[in-house]
Amino acid sequence: MSNNKYAGFWLRFVAYIIDGLIVGAVQSIIIVPVLGMLGISFAAMDGNMDAMSDGEAIAVVIGMFSAMGTTFLIAGIIGIVYYTIMEASKFQATFGKMALGLIVTDLDGKPLDFGKALLRNLGKIVSQMILMIGYIMAGFTDKKQALHDMIAGALVVKK
């Protein structure tokens, strides 16, 4: 496959922004009611933490951190599910990648199966944990692969 077929960093970045808007909207639709069900509300405290005992205040703070953790977990799962399902689908791409004429393949140019797409998207956690360097690598590798692409044996290419 010629080098000009690989999708470079900036094309992938624009696709990521488009997908981020889509995933963010879905996350908001799901997370806001979940937080409501968890009963996280400053109104429930009547805005008066001073009147609470130390134990009550600590319980409220722990509840808030627990809700934040739950929110991050749900948001992460939504993102991983979206990217995995879309990249393992017949489209081989998320909506952002489709808008830019990109697809995700294995190293032989074949579609990713669900397992490989999941591995690729879980690999993004590693790419993020190292200060996003895993993503930036796509701008410097021969096949324009980010770290998570290398982990899963995947390529992002122009159709």
C-alpha positions, 0 to 999 in steps of 0.5 A: 500500500502506498504511503499516500493512502495512509490517513495522517494525523490531521485528517484523523484529528478532524475525524476525532473532533466530528466523532467527539461531537457525536459521542458527547451528545450521546453521553449527555443524553445518557449521563444527565438522567443517570446523575439524576437517578443517583440523586446528585443535586446541590439543591438536595443540600439546600446550599448549606453545607455549614449546617451539616455535621462533619460526617454528613458533609464527608458523605456528600463529598464522597457521593459527589466523587462517586458520581463523578467516577460513575460518570467518567466510566459511563462516558468511557464505555459509550465512547469505546462502544461507539468506535468499536461498533462503527469500525467493526461494521460494514462501514469500517469507520465512524461517522467522522472518518466516513465524512473524510473518506477514511476507513479502518483496516487490518494490516492486510487491508481487510476489515477489522473484526469486533475483537480487533476493533475493541482491542484498538479502542481499548488501546486508546486508553494507553495512547491517552495515558502517556500524555496523548503521545500515542496519538501524536505518533500517527504523525511520525510513523511510516504507516501513520499509525498511532500506538493503539493502531500498532497494538491492534495491527490496524491502519487508518487509510483513505478510501 
